[in-house]
Amino acid sequence: MAVGEVMRMEIPAGGDLSVTSPELHVLAVDDSIVDRKVIERLLRISSCKVTTVESGTRALQYLGLDGNTNASDLKDLKVNLIVTDYSMPGLTGYDLLKKIKESSAFREIPVVIMSSENILTRIEQCLKEGAEDFLLKPVKLADVKRIKQLIMRNEAEECKTLSHSNKRKLGEDTDTSSPSSSSSSSSHDDSSSVNDFPSSKRMKSESEQFSSFL
């Protein structure tokens, strides 16, 4: 699904932005520069746009969810997916997930959590809070491709549902306008019958006069 061109922004204190193919825009969040480079490379190979930031706080700034009114223009950016590390100093990936799901503007954006620790309770907690998936590091290309296909399919389904909804609404509007058309047609038919009646009566009268003459 093609999206609009993403504005190139300057993120201070180590954040770096990278933009690739216009197919799918992913915001990748990780405090490890090595892990950031790995996930960025995998996303690039999968033909995704990539924006990388080094913390949950920077991610909130990028999305305009940090309460800074000067960053309100960032809210117009189209982000299709957020991939975040779980264990980060300050705002963790779990905290970031909750912030996003509490936002009316971004709660529908899928969030995928990454972690090098396979802790079942942590995975269940993230999925319960609305995470789309939980990936174990090192993340593989197959993981990225699977997530991308899932997001693309979900967006296609949403477009299809919206299209059906619009068609149904159009049909309801057409049905609403039909009675007036039918009424108009009925009125026209009745009018024709009334107009024809005097003509028939006149012909009968003329016939009676002719018979009387004979």
KEBA-786999 format. One record per residue: residue number from 1; residue in one letter; x, y, z of N, C-alpha, C in turn. Coordinates in nm, 3 decimals, padded with zeros to 5 digits. Atoms other than C-alpha are relative to their C-alpha. Example, Ala and Ser with C-alpha at 12.3 -4.5 7.8 and 13.67 -1.06 7.14 Angstrom:
[site 1 a [00.089 -00.119 00.000] [01.230 -00.450 00.780] [00.090 00.120 00.000]] [site 2 s [-00.082 -00.119 -00.006] [01.367 -00.106 00.714] [-00.077 00.109 00.073]] 
***
This chain:
[site 1 m [00.085 -00.119 00.000] [00.000 00.000 00.000] [00.088 00.124 00.000]] [site 2 a [-00.083 -00.120 00.011] [00.155 00.325 -00.112] [-00.044 00.105 00.100]] [site 3 v [00.033 -00.107 -00.094] [00.173 00.607 00.141] [00.071 00.125 -00.043]] [site 4 g [-00.059 -00.128 00.038] [00.261 00.974 00.119] [00.146 00.009 00.040]] [site 5 e [-00.142 -00.017 -00.029] [00.622 01.088 00.124] [00.018 00.046 00.145]] [site 6 v [-00.024 -00.031 -00.141] [00.759 01.106 00.478] [00.099 00.114 00.012]] [site 7 m [-00.086 -00.114 -00.025] [00.909 01.431 00.599] [00.128 -00.045 00.068]] [site 8 r [-00.128 00.035 -00.063] [01.280 01.401 00.685] [00.023 00.096 00.116]] [site 9 m [-00.011 -00.081 -00.119] [01.321 01.520 01.042] [00.137 -00.018 00.065]] [site 10 e [-00.126 00.003 -00.074] [01.627 01.596 01.257] [-00.031 -00.042 00.143]] [site 11 i [00.019 00.045 -00.137] [01.624 01.393 01.581] [00.132 00.016 00.074]] [site 12 p [-00.125 -00.024 -00.070] [01.887 01.516 01.827] [00.044 -00.116 00.087]] [site 13 a [-00.057 00.095 -00.097] [02.107 01.316 02.064] [00.004 -00.143 -00.050]] [site 14 g [-00.026 00.136 00.048] [02.185 01.019 01.844] [-00.106 -00.062 -00.087]] [site 15 g [00.105 00.058 00.084] [01.853 00.956 01.665] [00.035 00.016 -00.146]] [site 16 d [-00.026 -00.013 00.143] [01.887 00.884 01.294] [-00.121 -00.046 -00.078]] [site 17 l [00.116 00.031 00.082] [01.621 00.878 01.025] [00.048 -00.052 -00.134]] [site 18 s [-00.035 00.054 00.130] [01.643 00.663 00.715] [-00.129 -00.032 -00.072]] [site 19 v [00.122 00.020 00.075] [01.381 00.653 00.442] [00.030 -00.081 -00.125]] [site 20 t [-00.022 00.083 00.117] [01.355 00.383 00.176] [-00.126 -00.005 -00.085]] [site 21 s [00.114 00.017 00.090] [01.080 00.242 -00.047] [-00.130 00.053 00.060]] [site 22 p [00.125 -00.058 -00.049] [00.736 00.412 -00.023] [-00.109 -00.102 00.027]] [site 23 e [00.102 00.102 -00.015] [00.560 00.080 00.032] [-00.057 -00.008 00.141]] [site 24 l [00.044 00.014 -00.139] [00.546 00.050 00.412] [00.098 00.077 00.087]] [site 25 h [-00.087 -00.082 -00.085] [00.679 00.296 00.672] [00.004 -00.057 00.141]] [site 26 v [-00.017 00.062 -00.131] [00.820 00.141 00.989] [00.084 00.091 00.090]] [site 27 l [-00.077 -00.071 -00.101] [00.933 00.322 01.303] [00.065 -00.106 00.089]] [site 28 a [-00.075 00.098 -00.078] [01.208 00.111 01.466] [00.065 00.067 00.120]] [site 29 v [-00.048 -00.060 -00.124] [01.299 00.181 01.829] [00.089 -00.099 00.075]] [site 30 d [-00.091 00.087 -00.073] [01.606 00.033 02.002] [00.116 00.083 00.054]] [site 31 d [-00.109 -00.077 -00.059] [01.868 00.169 02.241] [00.137 -00.052 -00.045]] [site 32 s [-00.125 00.056 00.049] [02.135 -00.059 02.087] [00.020 00.039 -00.146]] [site 33 i [-00.026 -00.042 00.137] [02.291 00.091 01.775] [00.020 -00.120 -00.092]] [site 34 v [-00.020 00.121 00.079] [02.389 -00.258 01.657] [-00.134 -00.062 -00.039]] [site 35 d [00.132 00.057 00.027] [02.034 -00.392 01.691] [-00.082 00.091 -00.092]] [site 36 r [00.069 -00.095 00.089] [01.900 -00.075 01.525] [00.042 -00.021 -00.143]] [site 37 k [-00.053 00.020 00.135] [02.124 -00.132 01.225] [-00.048 -00.133 -00.059]] [site 38 v [00.045 00.132 00.046] [02.022 -00.499 01.205] [-00.145 00.007 -00.046]] [site 39 i [00.142 -00.005 00.037] [01.647 -00.432 01.206] [-00.023 00.094 -00.117]] [site 40 e [00.012 -00.091 00.113] [01.691 -00.138 00.969] [00.037 -00.070 -00.130]] [site 41 r [-00.044 00.071 00.120] [01.881 -00.357 00.722] [-00.105 -00.101 -00.046]] [site 42 l [00.103 00.099 00.034] [01.617 -00.631 00.737] [-00.123 00.066 -00.059]] [site 43 l [00.117 -00.072 00.051] [01.339 -00.378 00.681] [00.027 00.056 -00.139]] [site 44 r [-00.038 -00.052 00.132] [01.526 -00.223 00.388] [-00.004 -00.111 -00.104]] [site 45 i [00.003 00.115 00.092] [01.571 -00.565 00.228] [-00.144 -00.036 -00.034]] [site 46 s [00.143 00.031 00.021] [01.194 -00.611 00.267] [-00.074 00.116 -00.066]] [site 47 s [00.057 -00.114 00.075] [01.138 -00.283 00.074] [-00.091 00.086 00.088]] [site 48 c [00.075 -00.087 -00.090] [01.016 -00.079 00.371] [00.070 00.134 00.016]] [site 49 k [-00.056 -00.126 -00.049] [01.065 00.284 00.462] [00.038 -00.023 00.145]] [site 50 v [-00.044 00.023 -00.137] [01.256 00.294 00.788] [00.036 00.132 00.067]] [site 51 t [-00.041 -00.110 -00.086] [01.279 00.557 01.059] [00.049 -00.063 00.129]] [site 52 t [-00.053 00.060 -00.122] [01.505 00.462 01.351] [00.025 00.106 00.106]] [site 53 v [-00.028 -00.088 -00.115] [01.523 00.625 01.695] [00.054 -00.086 00.112]] [site 54 e [-00.075 00.076 -00.100] [01.725 00.525 02.000] [-00.070 -00.016 00.134]] [site 55 s [00.069 00.015 -00.129] [01.464 00.543 02.278] [-00.150 00.015 -00.016]] [site 56 g [00.146 -00.015 00.001] [01.096 00.527 02.365] [-00.040 00.146 00.004]] [site 57 t [00.028 -00.144 -00.008] [01.106 00.898 02.447] [00.011 00.066 -00.137]] [site 58 r [-00.017 -00.055 00.135] [01.239 00.982 02.099] [-00.115 -00.045 -00.091]] [site 59 a [00.112 00.050 00.079] [00.964 00.766 01.950] [-00.126 00.083 00.026]] [site 60 l [00.116 -00.084 -00.035] [00.698 00.965 02.138] [00.014 00.139 -00.061]] [site 61 q [-00.024 -00.130 00.062] [00.859 01.288 02.014] [-00.029 -00.006 -00.149]] [site 62 y [00.021 00.017 00.144] [00.854 01.159 01.658] [-00.148 -00.006 -00.035]] [site 63 l [00.144 00.014 00.025] [00.486 01.070 01.683] [-00.080 00.120 00.049]] [site 64 g [00.071 -00.117 -00.052] [00.401 01.396 01.860] [-00.082 -00.032 00.123]] [site 65 l [00.074 00.043 -00.119] [00.285 01.216 02.176] [00.068 00.041 00.130]] [site 66 d [-00.073 -00.041 -00.120] [00.528 01.384 02.415] [-00.058 00.126 00.064]] [site 67 g [00.062 -00.120 -00.055] [00.299 01.683 02.477] [00.064 00.128 -00.047]] [site 68 n [-00.066 -00.119 00.054] [00.529 01.921 02.290] [-00.080 00.054 -00.117]] [site 69 t [00.083 -00.058 00.105] [00.304 02.149 02.084] [00.081 00.038 -00.122]] [site 70 n [-00.084 -00.036 00.113] [00.600 02.247 01.865] [00.023 -00.117 -00.094]] [site 71 a [-00.020 00.118 00.082] [00.616 01.891 01.737] [-00.130 -00.053 -00.060]] [site 72 s [00.132 00.043 00.046] [00.250 01.877 01.635] [-00.002 -00.037 -00.147]] [site 73 d [-00.002 00.032 00.143] [00.344 01.865 01.265] [00.040 -00.146 -00.023]] [site 74 l [-00.040 00.139 00.016] [00.486 01.515 01.324] [-00.120 -00.093 -00.003]] [site 75 k [00.118 00.084 -00.005] [00.134 01.382 01.379] [-00.055 -00.030 -00.139]] [site 76 d [00.048 00.022 00.135] [00.071 01.410 01.005] [00.079 -00.108 -00.073]] [site 77 l [-00.080 00.103 00.064] [00.340 01.150 00.929] [-00.076 -00.132 00.000]] [site 78 k [00.066 00.129 00.011] [00.211 00.815 00.808] [00.096 -00.110 00.046]] [site 79 v [-00.078 00.113 -00.049] [00.350 00.524 01.012] [-00.089 -00.123 -00.003]] [site 80 n [00.081 00.121 00.014] [00.225 00.174 00.928] [00.030 -00.105 00.107]] [site 81 l [-00.041 00.102 -00.096] [00.416 -00.024 01.190] [00.107 00.056 00.094]] [site 82 i [-00.102 -00.038 -00.097] [00.618 00.032 01.508] [00.063 -00.127 00.055]] [site 83 v [-00.075 00.114 -00.054] [00.888 -00.218 01.605] [00.090 00.053 00.110]] [site 84 t [-00.076 -00.053 -00.113] [01.040 -00.163 01.948] [00.063 -00.109 00.087]] [site 85 d [-00.065 00.088 -00.096] [01.286 -00.331 02.181] [-00.076 00.007 00.131]] [site 86 y [00.071 00.002 -00.128] [01.139 -00.436 02.516] [00.082 00.069 00.108]] [site 87 s [-00.084 -00.051 -00.109] [01.430 -00.355 02.747] [00.079 00.123 -00.044]] [site 88 m [-00.070 -00.125 00.030] [01.532 00.010 02.715] [00.000 00.086 00.126]] [site 89 p [-00.003 -00.089 -00.118] [01.642 00.262 02.981] [-00.106 00.109 -00.011]] [site 90 g [00.104 -00.102 00.002] [01.380 00.515 03.082] [-00.133 -00.061 -00.039]] [site 91 l [00.127 00.051 00.051] [01.070 00.440 02.876] [00.024 -00.134 -00.070]] [site 92 t [-00.020 00.133 00.059] [01.064 00.066 02.803] [-00.091 -00.021 -00.121]] [site 93 g [00.085 00.033 00.113] [00.913 -00.096 02.497] [-00.142 -00.028 00.043]] [site 94 y [00.134 00.027 -00.054] [00.621 -00.211 02.711] [-00.072 00.132 00.031]] [site 95 d [00.058 -00.131 -00.031] [00.564 00.147 02.833] [-00.040 00.073 -00.129]] [site 96 l [00.028 -00.063 00.129] [00.582 00.273 02.473] [-00.126 -00.060 -00.063]] [site 97 l [00.118 00.070 00.051] [00.327 00.011 02.367] [-00.127 00.055 00.065]] [site 98 k [00.117 -00.049 -00.072] [00.084 00.128 02.636] [-00.034 00.145 -00.039]] [site 99 k [00.022 -00.139 00.040] [00.131 00.496 02.541] [-00.067 00.007 -00.136]] [site 100 i [00.054 -00.001 00.136] [00.056 00.419 02.177] [-00.145 -00.049 00.000]] [site 101 k [00.135 00.057 -00.004] [-00.252 00.208 02.255] [-00.098 00.089 00.076]] [site 102 e [00.086 -00.097 -00.070] [-00.385 00.484 02.484] [-00.028 00.123 -00.085]] [site 103 s [00.016 -00.116 00.088] [-00.357 00.737 02.199] [-00.111 -00.024 -00.102]] [site 104 s [00.109 00.013 00.098] [-00.669 00.794 01.989] [00.052 00.009 -00.143]] [site 105 a [-00.053 -00.021 00.135] [-00.454 00.894 01.692] [00.083 -00.118 -00.050]] [site 106 f [-00.095 00.104 00.042] [-00.212 00.598 01.692] [-00.032 -00.139 00.052]] [site 107 r [00.028 00.131 -00.060] [-00.383 00.310 01.874] [-00.018 -00.111 -00.103]] [site 108 e [00.021 00.103 00.103] [-00.459 00.133 01.545] [00.129 -00.044 -00.067]] [site 109 i [-00.127 00.038 00.061] [-00.092 00.122 01.442] [00.051 -00.128 00.067]] [site 110 p [-00.052 00.124 -00.058] [00.043 -00.234 01.491] [00.135 00.025 00.067]] [site 111 v [-00.126 -00.011 -00.073] [00.324 -00.259 01.748] [00.057 -00.140 00.021]] [site 112 v [-00.068 00.128 -00.017] [00.575 -00.545 01.745] [00.112 00.020 00.102]] [site 113 i [-00.102 -00.007 -00.104] [00.795 -00.603 02.051] [00.114 -00.097 -00.032]] [site 114 m [-00.119 00.085 00.017] [01.152 -00.741 02.024] [00.068 -00.018 00.135]] [site 115 s [-00.074 00.022 -00.124] [01.352 -00.900 02.305] [00.097 -00.116 -00.017]] [site 116 s [-00.097 00.110 00.001] [01.658 -01.118 02.356] [-00.032 -00.102 00.108]] [site 117 e [00.038 00.088 -00.109] [01.489 -01.278 02.658] [-00.135 -00.065 -00.026]] [site 118 n [00.122 00.075 00.027] [01.229 -01.549 02.606] [-00.074 -00.026 00.132]] [site 119 i [00.073 00.009 -00.127] [01.013 -01.479 02.912] [-00.150 -00.003 -00.030]] [site 120 l [00.139 00.022 00.037] [00.660 -01.616 02.873] [-00.095 00.105 00.059]] [site 121 t [00.089 -00.098 -00.064] [00.494 -01.382 03.123] [00.014 00.138 -00.066]] [site 122 r [-00.023 -00.128 00.068] [00.652 -01.081 02.947] [-00.070 00.001 -00.136]] [site 123 i [00.065 00.011 00.131] [00.529 -01.203 02.608] [-00.151 00.012 00.013]] [site 124 e [00.146 -00.003 -00.021] [00.176 -01.262 02.738] [-00.048 00.139 00.039]] [site 125 q [00.036 -00.135 -00.045] [00.172 -00.920 02.905] [-00.007 00.097 -00.118]] [site 126 c [-00.003 -00.089 00.116] [00.266 -00.743 02.581] [-00.116 -00.029 -00.096]] [site 127 l [00.110 00.038 00.089] [00.014 -00.936 02.372] [-00.134 00.042 00.058]] [site 128 k [00.123 -00.042 -00.067] [-00.255 -00.861 02.630] [-00.023 00.150 -00.015]] [site 129 e [00.011 -00.146 00.014] [-00.180 -00.488 02.599] [-00.019 00.045 -00.145]] [site 130 g [00.031 -00.035 00.140] [-00.230 -00.504 02.222] [00.114 -00.012 -00.099]] [site 131 a [-00.111 00.019 00.093] [00.108 -00.595 02.073] [-00.042 -00.094 -00.113]] [site 132 e [00.032 00.083 00.116] [00.077 -00.741 01.723] [00.076 -00.132 00.004]] [site 133 d [-00.084 00.120 -00.005] [00.362 -00.987 01.779] [00.117 00.025 00.095]] [site 134 f [-00.116 -00.008 -00.089] [00.664 -01.062 01.998] [00.112 -00.080 -00.066]] [site 135 l [-00.110 00.064 00.071] [00.995 -01.138 01.821] [00.120 -00.016 00.092]] [site 136 l [-00.121 00.025 -00.077] [01.300 -01.296 01.981] [00.123 00.040 -00.083]] [site 137 k [-00.124 -00.037 00.066] [01.639 -01.148 01.894] [00.097 -00.119 -00.001]] [site 138 p [-00.010 -00.092 00.114] [01.828 -01.188 01.677] [-00.118 -00.019 -00.097]] [site 139 v [00.114 00.003 00.092] [01.538 -01.096 01.447] [00.049 -00.048 -00.137]] [site 140 k [-00.037 00.057 00.130] [01.547 -01.286 01.118] [-00.080 00.065 -00.112]] [site 141 l [00.068 -00.056 00.116] [01.449 -01.177 00.768] [-00.138 -00.062 -00.016]] [site 142 a [00.130 00.067 00.011] [01.168 -01.435 00.771] [-00.102 00.063 00.095]] [site 143 d [00.088 -00.066 -00.097] [01.024 -01.263 01.082] [-00.053 00.132 -00.058]] [site 144 v [00.037 -00.131 00.056] [01.024 -00.922 00.911] [-00.097 -00.017 -00.116]] [site 145 k [00.088 00.023 00.115] [00.868 -01.057 00.592] [-00.138 -00.045 00.044]] [site 146 r [00.129 00.048 -00.052] [00.596 -01.235 00.790] [-00.082 00.114 00.059]] [site 147 i [00.068 -00.114 -00.060] [00.512 -00.921 00.988] [-00.049 00.096 -00.109]] [site 148 k [00.038 -00.091 00.108] [00.510 -00.710 00.672] [-00.122 -00.052 -00.075]] [site 149 q [00.114 00.059 00.071] [00.273 -00.949 00.494] [-00.128 00.011 00.083]] [site 150 l [00.115 -00.010 -00.090] [00.044 -00.947 00.798] [-00.057 00.141 -00.001]] [site 151 i [00.045 -00.139 -00.002] [00.030 -00.565 00.809] [-00.065 00.038 -00.133]] [site 152 m [00.053 -00.031 00.132] [-00.025 -00.537 00.434] [-00.138 -00.064 -00.020]] [site 153 r [00.128 00.069 00.013] [-00.305 -00.794 00.449] [-00.107 00.068 00.084]] [site 154 n [00.095 -00.070 -00.087] [-00.471 -00.614 00.741] [-00.046 00.132 -00.063]] [site 155 e [00.035 -00.127 00.063] [-00.457 -00.281 00.556] [-00.088 -00.022 -00.121]] [site 156 a [00.083 00.032 00.117] [-00.601 -00.443 00.243] [-00.142 -00.035 00.043]] [site 157 e [00.132 00.037 -00.052] [-00.887 -00.589 00.449] [-00.077 00.124 00.046]] [site 158 e [00.063 -00.123 -00.046] [-00.955 -00.248 00.605] [-00.052 00.081 -00.118]] [site 159 c [00.042 -00.073 00.121] [-00.970 -00.087 00.259] [-00.121 -00.067 -00.062]] [site 160 k [00.111 00.075 00.058] [-01.202 -00.363 00.138] [-00.128 00.022 00.080]] [site 161 t [00.115 -00.023 -00.088] [-01.431 -00.321 00.439] [-00.056 00.140 -00.018]] [site 162 l [00.042 -00.138 00.020] [-01.439 00.056 00.389] [-00.071 00.016 -00.133]] [site 163 s [00.062 -00.007 00.133] [-01.521 00.010 00.020] [-00.141 -00.059 00.003]] [site 164 h [00.131 00.063 -00.011] [-01.810 -00.227 00.102] [-00.097 00.089 00.078]] [site 165 s [00.083 -00.089 -00.082] [-01.938 00.015 00.366] [-00.050 00.118 -00.083]] [site 166 n [00.039 -00.113 00.086] [-01.938 00.302 00.116] [-00.103 -00.042 -00.104]] [site 167 k [00.095 00.050 00.100] [-02.118 00.089 -00.144] [-00.137 -00.022 00.063]] [site 168 r [00.126 00.024 -00.070] [-02.381 -00.013 00.113] [-00.072 00.130 00.030]] [site 169 k [00.058 -00.131 -00.030] [-02.433 00.349 00.213] [-00.058 00.062 -00.126]] [site 170 l [00.048 -00.054 00.127] [-02.465 00.448 -00.152] [-00.130 -00.068 -00.040]] [site 171 g [00.122 00.074 00.031] [-02.726 00.173 -00.198] [-00.116 00.046 00.085]] [site 172 e [00.106 -00.048 -00.089] [-02.922 00.294 00.104] [-00.049 00.137 -00.042]] [site 173 d [00.039 -00.132 00.048] [-02.918 00.650 -00.030] [-00.086 -00.012 -00.124]] [site 174 t [00.076 00.021 00.123] [-03.046 00.521 -00.365] [-00.140 -00.050 00.032]] [site 175 d [00.131 00.053 -00.039] [-03.325 00.323 -00.196] [-00.088 00.109 00.060]] [site 176 t [00.074 -00.109 -00.063] [-03.426 00.632 00.000] [-00.061 00.092 -00.105]] [site 177 s [00.048 -00.091 00.104] [-03.463 00.833 -00.319] [-00.099 -00.069 -00.093]] [site 178 s [00.087 00.074 00.092] [-03.659 00.558 -00.501] [-00.147 00.031 00.017]] [site 179 p [00.144 -00.027 -00.015] [-04.005 00.623 -00.343] [-00.047 00.126 -00.070]] [site 180 s [00.041 -00.123 00.063] [-04.014 00.978 -00.471] [-00.008 -00.017 -00.150]] [site 181 s [-00.001 00.024 00.144] [-03.922 00.857 -00.818] [-00.121 -00.083 -00.038]] [site 182 s [00.115 00.085 00.025] [-04.188 00.586 -00.796] [-00.128 00.079 00.009]] [site 183 s [00.117 -00.084 -00.018] [-04.438 00.839 -00.667] [-00.019 00.092 -00.118]] [site 184 s [00.007 -00.089 00.114] [-04.351 01.073 -00.950] [-00.049 -00.075 -00.121]] [site 185 s [00.041 00.081 00.114] [-04.392 00.790 -01.201] [-00.147 -00.034 00.010]] [site 186 s [00.139 00.034 -00.023] [-04.723 00.687 -01.044] [-00.089 00.120 -00.028]] [site 187 s [00.076 -00.121 00.022] [-04.841 01.045 -01.049] [-00.015 00.029 -00.147]] [site 188 h [00.002 -00.023 00.143] [-04.748 01.067 -01.415] [-00.099 -00.093 -00.069]] [site 189 d [00.092 00.097 00.059] [-04.940 00.748 -01.496] [-00.144 00.039 00.028]] [site 190 d [00.136 -00.040 -00.036] [-05.249 00.869 -01.307] [-00.043 00.119 -00.083]] [site 191 s [00.031 -00.120 00.077] [-05.229 01.199 -01.488] [-00.036 -00.037 -00.142]] [site 192 s [00.026 00.043 00.137] [-05.221 01.020 -01.823] [-00.139 -00.061 -00.010]] [site 193 s [00.133 00.063 00.002] [-05.533 00.818 -01.733] [-00.109 00.104 00.005]] [site 194 v [00.100 -00.105 -00.014] [-05.722 01.128 -01.631] [-00.012 00.078 -00.129]] [site 195 n [00.001 -00.077 00.124] [-05.624 01.311 -01.947] [-00.064 -00.078 -00.113]] [site 196 d [00.058 00.082 00.106] [-05.731 01.016 -02.160] [-00.151 -00.013 00.014]] [site 197 f [00.142 00.021 -00.027] [-06.074 00.997 -01.997] [-00.090 00.096 -00.076]] [site 198 p [00.086 -00.093 00.074] [-06.227 01.314 -02.148] [-00.004 -00.033 -00.149]] [site 199 s [-00.006 00.032 00.141] [-06.113 01.202 -02.490] [-00.094 -00.115 -00.032]] [site 200 s [00.088 00.116 00.020] [-06.300 00.868 -02.458] [-00.146 00.042 00.013]] [site 201 k [00.137 -00.047 -00.022] [-06.609 01.044 -02.326] [-00.050 00.081 -00.119]] [site 202 r [00.036 -00.082 00.114] [-06.602 01.288 -02.615] [-00.033 -00.087 -00.122]] [site 203 m [00.024 00.091 00.113] [-06.580 01.002 -02.868] [-00.134 -00.070 00.015]] [site 204 k [00.129 00.066 -00.024] [-06.881 00.828 -02.707] [-00.115 00.096 -00.029]] [site 205 s [00.105 -00.100 00.022] [-07.085 01.149 -02.717] [-00.020 00.024 -00.148]] [site 206 e [00.008 -00.021 00.144] [-07.005 01.202 -03.083] [-00.067 -00.117 -00.067]] [site 207 s [00.061 00.121 00.058] [-07.108 00.842 -03.157] [-00.151 00.003 00.024]] [site 208 e [00.143 -00.005 -00.032] [-07.447 00.892 -02.983] [-00.071 00.104 -00.090]] [site 209 q [00.058 -00.102 00.085] [-07.508 01.210 -03.180] [-00.018 -00.051 -00.142]] [site 210 f [00.006 00.055 00.136] [-07.435 01.028 -03.506] [-00.114 -00.099 -00.015]] [site 211 s [00.108 00.099 00.002] [-07.678 00.745 -03.417] [-00.135 00.071 00.000]] [site 212 s [00.124 -00.077 -00.007] [-07.950 01.002 -03.335] [-00.032 00.061 -00.133]] [site 213 f [00.018 -00.063 00.129] [-07.897 01.170 -03.668] [-00.056 -00.101 -00.099]] [site 214 l [00.048 00.103 00.088] [-07.954 00.838 -03.847] [-00.145 -00.037 00.036]] 
***
